[in-house]
Amino acid sequence: MYVDYKTIGKRIAQRRHELGLKQSQVNEMAGLSDKYLSNIERATSVMSIDVLMKLCTVLKVTPDYILLGTTTDAVPSDAESAAKLEMDTMTEKQIKMILNFIDWVKAQDI
């Protein structure tokens, strides 16, 4: 599979501009070192999945948008993004427990 890092970098830069953020601001918010975002946007560095997820949170987009250019109507909230990141490190049994808890919460008359 071919990954077009230049296009990915352009999408990140475009979204950053839409939000009115400077590279240094995004670096700080995502916990990245100086110039790292510049390297990603120019396709001179390849980001890890961890960095991709941090950028998605800061830029309020999905990985699909950054990697594929597709968008959805619903952009996850910070709480949703945090929950998804946490679930990435859980076992299948733990995730099933969470789903059961969600079902229980939905059934409550709150």
DSSP file (Angstrom, degrees, kcal/mol; ACC not computed):
  #  RESIDUE AA STRUCTURE BP1 BP2  ACC     N-H-->O    O-->H-N    N-H-->O    O-->H-N    TCO  KAPPA ALPHA  PHI   PSI    X-CA   Y-CA   Z-CA
    1    1 A M              0   0    0      0, 0.0     2,-0.4     0, 0.0     0, 0.0   0.000 360.0 360.0 360.0 133.1    0.0    0.0    0.0
    2    2 A Y        -     0   0    0      2,-0.0     2,-0.5     0, 0.0     0, 0.0  -0.741 360.0-158.7 -90.9 131.6    1.3    3.4   -1.0
    3    3 A V        -     0   0    0     -2,-0.4     2,-1.2     4,-0.0     3,-0.1  -0.952   8.1-149.1-111.9 122.5    1.2    6.2    1.6
    4    4 A D     >  +     0   0    0     -2,-0.5     4,-2.0    63,-0.2     3,-0.2  -0.723  18.1 178.3 -93.0  91.0    1.3    9.7    0.2
    5    5 A Y  H  > S+     0   0    0     -2,-1.2     4,-2.4     1,-0.2    38,-0.2   0.779  77.1  59.0 -67.7 -27.4    3.0   11.6    3.1
    6    6 A K  H  > S+     0   0    0      2,-0.2     4,-2.1     1,-0.2    -1,-0.2   0.923 107.8  45.5 -66.7 -42.6    3.0   14.9    1.2
    7    7 A T  H  > S+     0   0    0      2,-0.2     4,-2.2     1,-0.2    -2,-0.2   0.900 112.1  51.9 -66.3 -40.5   -0.8   14.8    0.9
    8    8 A I  H  X S+     0   0    0     -4,-2.0     4,-2.1     1,-0.2    -2,-0.2   0.927 110.2  49.1 -60.1 -45.8   -1.0   13.8    4.6
    9    9 A G  H  X S+     0   0    0     -4,-2.4     4,-2.5     1,-0.2    -1,-0.2   0.880 109.5  51.9 -61.2 -39.4    1.2   16.8    5.5
   10   10 A K  H  X S+     0   0    0     -4,-2.1     4,-2.7     2,-0.2    -1,-0.2   0.888 108.4  51.2 -65.6 -39.0   -0.9   19.1    3.4
   11   11 A R  H  X S+     0   0    0     -4,-2.2     4,-2.5     2,-0.2     5,-0.2   0.917 110.9  48.1 -63.9 -42.2   -4.1   18.0    5.1
   12   12 A I  H  X S+     0   0    0     -4,-2.1     4,-2.5     2,-0.2    -2,-0.2   0.940 113.6  46.9 -62.9 -47.0   -2.5   18.6    8.5
   13   13 A A  H  X S+     0   0    0     -4,-2.5     4,-2.4     1,-0.2    -2,-0.2   0.907 111.9  51.1 -62.1 -42.4   -1.3   22.0    7.5
   14   14 A Q  H  X S+     0   0    0     -4,-2.7     4,-2.3     2,-0.2    -1,-0.2   0.928 112.0  45.8 -62.0 -45.8   -4.7   22.9    6.0
   15   15 A R  H  X S+     0   0    0     -4,-2.5     4,-1.8     2,-0.2    -1,-0.2   0.907 110.8  53.2 -64.9 -40.7   -6.6   21.9    9.1
   16   16 A R  H  <>S+     0   0    0     -4,-2.5     5,-2.6     1,-0.2     4,-0.4   0.915 110.5  47.8 -58.8 -43.7   -4.1   23.8   11.3
   17   17 A H  H ><5S+     0   0    0     -4,-2.4     3,-1.2     1,-0.2    -1,-0.2   0.895 107.0  56.4 -65.0 -40.5   -4.7   26.9    9.2
   18   18 A E  H 3<5S+     0   0    0     -4,-2.3    -1,-0.2     1,-0.3    -2,-0.2   0.865 110.4  45.4 -58.6 -35.8   -8.5   26.4    9.5
   19   19 A L  T 3<5S-     0   0    0     -4,-1.8    -1,-0.3    -5,-0.1    -2,-0.2   0.505 113.7-120.9 -85.9  -4.8   -8.2   26.5   13.2
   20   20 A G  T < 5 +     0   0    0     -3,-1.2     2,-0.3    -4,-0.4    -3,-0.2   0.820  61.6 147.7  71.1  31.6   -5.8   29.5   13.1
   21   21 A L      < -     0   0    0     -5,-2.6    -1,-0.2    -6,-0.1     2,-0.2  -0.782  42.4-136.5-104.3 144.3   -3.0   27.6   14.9
   22   22 A K     >  -     0   0    0     -2,-0.3     4,-2.1     1,-0.1     3,-0.2  -0.560  28.7-111.9 -87.1 158.7    0.7   28.1   14.4
   23   23 A Q  H  > S+     0   0    0      1,-0.2     4,-2.9     2,-0.2     5,-0.2   0.902 118.7  54.5 -57.5 -41.7    3.0   25.1   14.1
   24   24 A S  H  > S+     0   0    0      1,-0.2     4,-2.1     2,-0.2    -1,-0.2   0.865 106.9  51.3 -63.1 -35.3    4.6   25.9   17.5
   25   25 A Q  H  > S+     0   0    0     -3,-0.2     4,-2.8     2,-0.2    -1,-0.2   0.925 111.7  46.0 -67.0 -44.3    1.2   25.9   19.1
   26   26 A V  H  X S+     0   0    0     -4,-2.1     4,-2.5     2,-0.2     6,-0.2   0.917 110.9  53.5 -65.0 -42.6    0.3   22.5   17.7
   27   27 A N  H  X>S+     0   0    0     -4,-2.9     5,-3.3    -5,-0.2     4,-0.7   0.933 113.0  43.9 -55.4 -46.5    3.7   21.2   18.7
   28   28 A E  H ><5S+     0   0    0     -4,-2.1     3,-0.6     3,-0.2    -2,-0.2   0.929 114.2  48.3 -66.4 -45.8    3.1   22.4   22.3
   29   29 A M  H 3<5S+     0   0    0     -4,-2.8    -1,-0.2     1,-0.2    -2,-0.2   0.836 117.9  41.4 -65.1 -32.9   -0.5   21.2   22.5
   30   30 A A  H 3<5S-     0   0    0     -4,-2.5    -1,-0.2    -5,-0.2    -2,-0.2   0.494 112.2-117.2 -92.8  -4.8    0.5   17.7   21.2
   31   31 A G  T <<5 +     0   0    0     -4,-0.7     2,-0.3    -3,-0.6    -3,-0.2   0.863  63.1 149.0  71.9  35.7    3.7   17.5   23.2
   32   32 A L      < -     0   0    0     -5,-3.3    -1,-0.2    -6,-0.2     3,-0.1  -0.679  49.3-104.5-101.6 156.2    5.9   17.4   20.1
   33   33 A S    >   -     0   0    0     -2,-0.3     3,-1.8     1,-0.2     4,-0.5  -0.342  52.4 -76.1 -74.2 160.0    9.4   18.7   19.8
   34   34 A D  T 3  S+     0   0    0      1,-0.2    -1,-0.2     2,-0.1   -10,-0.0  -0.233 116.1  10.1 -55.2 142.0   10.2   21.9   17.9
   35   35 A K  T 3> S+     0   0    0     -3,-0.1     4,-2.1     1,-0.1    -1,-0.2   0.318  94.6 111.7  72.4  -6.3   10.1   21.6   14.1
   36   36 A Y  H <> S+     0   0    0     -3,-1.8     4,-2.1     1,-0.2     5,-0.2   0.935  78.2  47.2 -65.0 -44.6    8.6   18.1   14.2
   37   37 A L  H  > S+     0   0    0     -4,-0.5     4,-3.0     1,-0.2     5,-0.2   0.897 109.3  54.8 -62.9 -39.2    5.2   19.3   12.8
   38   38 A S  H  > S+     0   0    0      1,-0.2     4,-1.8     2,-0.2    -1,-0.2   0.915 108.3  49.2 -58.0 -43.2    7.0   21.2   10.1
   39   39 A N  H  <>S+     0   0    0     -4,-2.1     5,-2.8     2,-0.2     6,-1.3   0.882 112.2  48.1 -65.1 -38.6    8.9   18.0    9.1
   40   40 A I  H ><5S+     0   0    0     -4,-2.1     3,-1.3     3,-0.2    -2,-0.2   0.938 111.1  50.1 -66.7 -46.3    5.6   16.1    9.0
   41   41 A E  H 3<5S+     0   0    0     -4,-3.0    -1,-0.2     1,-0.3    -2,-0.2   0.814 114.7  44.3 -63.3 -30.1    3.8   18.8    7.0
   42   42 A R  T 3<5S-     0   0    0     -4,-1.8    -1,-0.3    -5,-0.2    -2,-0.2   0.417 112.5-121.1 -93.0   1.0    6.7   18.8    4.5
   43   43 A A  T < 5S+     0   0    0     -3,-1.3    -3,-0.2    -4,-0.3   -37,-0.1   0.791  80.6 119.8  64.2  30.6    6.9   15.0    4.5
   44   44 A T  S   <S+     0   0    0     -5,-2.8     2,-0.3    -6,-0.2    -4,-0.2   0.545  74.8  42.3 -97.2 -10.0   10.5   14.9    5.7
   45   45 A S  S    S-     0   0    0     -6,-1.3     2,-0.5    -9,-0.1    -2,-0.2  -0.984  75.5-139.8-131.9 146.3    9.4   12.9    8.8
   46   46 A V        -     0   0    0     -2,-0.3     2,-0.2    -3,-0.1    -6,-0.1  -0.917  24.3-136.9-105.1 127.3    7.0   10.0    9.1
   47   47 A M        -     0   0    0     -2,-0.5     2,-0.1     1,-0.1   -11,-0.0  -0.484  11.9-123.2 -85.2 153.8    4.8   10.2   12.2
   48   48 A S     >  -     0   0    0     -2,-0.2     4,-2.4     1,-0.1     5,-0.1  -0.351  30.6-104.9 -81.3 170.0    4.0    7.3   14.5
   49   49 A I  H  > S+     0   0    0      2,-0.2     4,-2.6     1,-0.2     5,-0.2   0.881 122.9  57.2 -63.1 -37.6    0.4    6.2   15.2
   50   50 A D  H  > S+     0   0    0      1,-0.2     4,-1.9     2,-0.2    -1,-0.2   0.927 109.2  44.0 -58.8 -46.1    0.8    7.8   18.7
   51   51 A V  H  > S+     0   0    0      2,-0.2     4,-2.7     1,-0.2     5,-0.2   0.895 110.5  56.0 -67.2 -39.9    1.7   11.2   17.1
   52   52 A L  H  X S+     0   0    0     -4,-2.4     4,-2.4     1,-0.2    -2,-0.2   0.932 109.0  46.7 -56.0 -47.0   -1.1   10.8   14.6
   53   53 A M  H  X S+     0   0    0     -4,-2.6     4,-2.0     2,-0.2    -1,-0.2   0.874 111.1  51.4 -66.3 -37.6   -3.6   10.3   17.4
   54   54 A K  H  X S+     0   0    0     -4,-1.9     4,-2.4     2,-0.2    -1,-0.2   0.923 111.3  47.8 -63.4 -43.6   -2.2   13.3   19.3
   55   55 A L  H  X S+     0   0    0     -4,-2.7     4,-3.1     1,-0.2    -2,-0.2   0.888 108.5  54.8 -65.3 -38.6   -2.6   15.5   16.2
   56   56 A C  H  X>S+     0   0    0     -4,-2.4     5,-1.8    -5,-0.2     4,-0.9   0.912 109.9  47.3 -59.6 -42.0   -6.1   14.3   15.6
   57   57 A T  H  <5S+     0   0    0     -4,-2.0     3,-0.4     2,-0.2    -2,-0.2   0.943 115.9  43.1 -64.9 -47.7   -7.0   15.4   19.1
   58   58 A V  H  <5S+     0   0    0     -4,-2.4    -2,-0.2     1,-0.2    -1,-0.2   0.907 120.8  40.8 -65.5 -42.3   -5.4   18.8   18.8
   59   59 A L  H  <5S-     0   0    0     -4,-3.1    -1,-0.2    -5,-0.2    -2,-0.2   0.500 105.6-128.5 -87.5  -3.6   -6.8   19.4   15.3
   60   60 A K  T  <5 +     0   0    0     -4,-0.9     2,-0.3    -3,-0.4    -3,-0.2   0.921  66.9 117.2  56.7  49.8  -10.2   17.9   16.1
   61   61 A V      < -     0   0    0     -5,-1.8    -1,-0.2    -6,-0.1    -2,-0.1  -0.866  64.6-107.2-134.3 169.4  -10.3   15.5   13.2
   62   62 A T     >  -     0   0    0     -2,-0.3     4,-1.6     8,-0.2     3,-0.5  -0.602  29.6-113.9 -93.2 159.6  -10.3   11.8   12.7
   63   63 A P  H  > S+     0   0    0      0, 0.0     4,-3.1     0, 0.0     5,-0.4   0.853 117.2  63.9 -59.0 -32.5   -7.4    9.7   11.5
   64   64 A D  H  >>S+     0   0    0      1,-0.2     4,-2.7     2,-0.2     6,-1.2   0.899 101.4  50.0 -57.3 -40.4   -9.5    9.0    8.4
   65   65 A Y  H  >5S+     0   0    0     -3,-0.5     4,-1.2     4,-0.3    -1,-0.2   0.955 115.0  41.7 -64.4 -48.8   -9.4   12.6    7.5
   66   66 A I  H  <5S+     0   0    0     -4,-1.6    -2,-0.2     1,-0.2   -55,-0.2   0.928 125.6  33.8 -66.2 -44.5   -5.6   12.9    7.9
   67   67 A L  H  <5S+     0   0    0     -4,-3.1   -63,-0.2    -5,-0.2    -3,-0.2   0.867 138.0  14.6 -80.9 -37.7   -4.8    9.6    6.2
   68   68 A L  H  <5S-     0   0    0     -4,-2.7    -3,-0.2    -5,-0.4    -2,-0.2   0.581  91.9-120.1-117.8 -14.6   -7.5    9.4    3.6
   69   69 A G     << +     0   0    0     -4,-1.2    -4,-0.3    -5,-1.1     2,-0.3   0.560  67.0 135.7  83.3   7.1   -9.1   12.8    3.3
   70   70 A T        -     0   0    0     -6,-1.2     2,-0.3    -8,-0.0    -1,-0.3  -0.628  36.1-160.8 -89.5 149.5  -12.5   11.5    4.3
   71   71 A T        -     0   0    0     -2,-0.3     2,-0.3    -3,-0.1     4,-0.0  -0.877   7.1-153.7-125.8 159.3  -14.7   13.3    6.8
   72   72 A T        -     0   0    0     -2,-0.3   -10,-0.1     1,-0.1    -7,-0.0  -0.871  28.4-118.4-123.8 162.3  -17.6   12.4    8.9
   73   73 A D  S    S+     0   0    0     -2,-0.3     2,-0.6     1,-0.1    -1,-0.1   0.850  99.8  61.1 -68.1 -33.5  -20.4   14.7   10.3
   74   74 A A        -     0   0    0     -3,-0.0    -1,-0.1     3,-0.0    -2,-0.1  -0.855  66.8-163.8-104.3 118.2  -19.5   14.0   13.9
   75   75 A V        -     0   0    0     -2,-0.6   -14,-0.1    -4,-0.0    -2,-0.0  -0.859  34.5-109.3 -94.1 127.7  -16.0   14.9   15.1
   76   76 A P        -     0   0    0      0, 0.0    -1,-0.0     0, 0.0     2,-0.0  -0.237  30.2-122.5 -60.4 143.7  -15.3   13.1   18.4
   77   77 A S     >  -     0   0    0      1,-0.1     4,-2.7     4,-0.0     5,-0.2  -0.253  31.3 -99.5 -73.3 171.1  -15.2   15.2   21.5
   78   78 A D  H  > S+     0   0    0      1,-0.2     4,-2.5     2,-0.2     5,-0.2   0.885 126.6  52.1 -59.4 -38.1  -12.1   15.3   23.6
   79   79 A A  H  > S+     0   0    0      2,-0.2     4,-2.4     1,-0.2    -1,-0.2   0.907 110.2  47.7 -65.8 -41.4  -13.8   12.9   26.0
   80   80 A E  H  > S+     0   0    0      2,-0.2     4,-2.5     1,-0.2    -2,-0.2   0.922 112.3  49.0 -64.8 -43.4  -14.5   10.5   23.1
   81   81 A S  H  X S+     0   0    0     -4,-2.7     4,-2.3     1,-0.2    -2,-0.2   0.914 111.8  49.0 -62.1 -43.0  -11.0   10.7   21.8
   82   82 A A  H  X S+     0   0    0     -4,-2.5     4,-2.3    -5,-0.2    -1,-0.2   0.909 111.0  50.3 -63.4 -41.8   -9.6   10.1   25.3
   83   83 A A  H  X S+     0   0    0     -4,-2.4     4,-2.5     1,-0.2    -2,-0.2   0.908 110.3  49.8 -63.5 -41.7  -11.9    7.1   25.7
   84   84 A K  H  X S+     0   0    0     -4,-2.5     4,-1.3     2,-0.2    -1,-0.2   0.907 110.0  50.4 -64.0 -41.3  -10.8    5.6   22.4
   85   85 A L  H  < S+     0   0    0     -4,-2.3     4,-0.4     1,-0.2     3,-0.2   0.910 111.7  48.4 -62.9 -41.2   -7.2    6.0   23.2
   86   86 A E  H >< S+     0   0    0     -4,-2.3     3,-1.5     1,-0.2    -2,-0.2   0.910 108.5  53.8 -63.9 -42.3   -7.7    4.3   26.5
   87   87 A M  H >< S+     0   0    0     -4,-2.5     3,-1.4     1,-0.3    -1,-0.2   0.759  94.1  70.8 -67.0 -24.1   -9.6    1.4   24.9
   88   88 A D  T 3< S+     0   0    0     -4,-1.3    -1,-0.3     1,-0.3    -2,-0.2   0.758 101.6  45.5 -62.3 -23.4   -6.7    0.9   22.5
   89   89 A T  T <  S+     0   0    0     -3,-1.5    -1,-0.3    -4,-0.4    -2,-0.2   0.388  97.2  98.0-100.8   3.3   -4.7   -0.5   25.4
   90   90 A M  S <  S-     0   0    0     -3,-1.4     2,-0.1    -4,-0.2    -3,-0.0  -0.528  73.0-113.9 -94.9 158.1   -7.4   -2.7   26.8
   91   91 A T     >  -     0   0    0     -2,-0.2     4,-2.1     1,-0.1     5,-0.2  -0.371  33.0-107.2 -78.7 165.9   -8.1   -6.4   26.4
   92   92 A E  H  > S+     0   0    0      1,-0.2     4,-2.3     2,-0.2     5,-0.2   0.875 121.5  54.9 -62.1 -37.0  -11.2   -7.7   24.7
   93   93 A K  H  > S+     0   0    0      2,-0.2     4,-1.8     1,-0.2    -1,-0.2   0.908 107.9  48.7 -63.5 -42.4  -12.6   -8.8   28.0
   94   94 A Q  H  > S+     0   0    0      2,-0.2     4,-2.0     1,-0.2    -2,-0.2   0.897 110.3  51.2 -64.7 -40.4  -12.2   -5.2   29.4
   95   95 A I  H  X S+     0   0    0     -4,-2.1     4,-2.4     1,-0.2    -2,-0.2   0.899 107.8  52.5 -64.7 -40.3  -13.8   -3.7   26.4
   96   96 A K  H  X S+     0   0    0     -4,-2.3     4,-2.3     1,-0.2    -1,-0.2   0.888 107.8  52.5 -62.0 -38.3  -16.8   -6.1   26.7
   97   97 A M  H  X S+     0   0    0     -4,-1.8     4,-2.2     2,-0.2    -1,-0.2   0.911 108.9  49.5 -62.5 -42.1  -17.1   -4.9   30.3
   98   98 A I  H  X S+     0   0    0     -4,-2.0     4,-2.6     2,-0.2    -2,-0.2   0.917 109.8  50.8 -63.4 -43.4  -17.2   -1.3   29.2
   99   99 A L  H  X S+     0   0    0     -4,-2.4     4,-2.3     1,-0.2    -1,-0.2   0.892 109.6  50.6 -62.7 -39.3  -19.9   -2.1   26.6
  100  100 A N  H  X S+     0   0    0     -4,-2.3     4,-2.2     2,-0.2    -1,-0.2   0.909 110.2  50.2 -63.0 -41.4  -22.0   -3.8   29.2
  101  101 A F  H  X S+     0   0    0     -4,-2.2     4,-2.7     2,-0.2    -2,-0.2   0.907 108.6  52.1 -63.0 -42.1  -21.6   -0.7   31.5
  102  102 A I  H  X S+     0   0    0     -4,-2.6     4,-2.6     1,-0.2    -2,-0.2   0.921 108.6  50.8 -60.4 -44.2  -22.6    1.6   28.6
  103  103 A D  H  X S+     0   0    0     -4,-2.3     4,-1.4     1,-0.2    -1,-0.2   0.910 111.0  49.3 -59.2 -42.0  -25.7   -0.6   28.1
  104  104 A W  H  X S+     0   0    0     -4,-2.2     4,-0.6     2,-0.2     3,-0.2   0.922 110.7  49.1 -63.1 -44.9  -26.5   -0.3   31.8
  105  105 A V  H >< S+     0   0    0     -4,-2.7     3,-1.2     1,-0.2     5,-0.2   0.912 109.3  52.4 -62.7 -42.3  -26.1    3.5   31.8
  106  106 A K  H 3< S+     0   0    0     -4,-2.6    -1,-0.2     1,-0.3    -2,-0.2   0.812 106.2  55.0 -62.9 -29.6  -28.3    3.9   28.8
  107  107 A A  H 3< S+     0   0    0     -4,-1.4    -1,-0.3    -3,-0.2    -2,-0.2   0.612  87.7 101.9 -79.9 -12.2  -31.0    1.9   30.5
  108  108 A Q  S << S-     0   0    0     -3,-1.2     2,-1.5    -4,-0.6    -3,-0.0  -0.444  76.9-127.8 -75.4 146.7  -31.0    4.2   33.6
  109  109 A D              0   0    0      1,-0.2    -1,-0.1    -2,-0.1    -2,-0.1  -0.619 360.0 360.0 -92.9  75.9  -33.8    6.8   33.9
  110  110 A I              0   0    0     -2,-1.5    -1,-0.2    -5,-0.2    -4,-0.0   0.370 360.0 360.0-112.0 360.0  -31.5    9.7   34.4
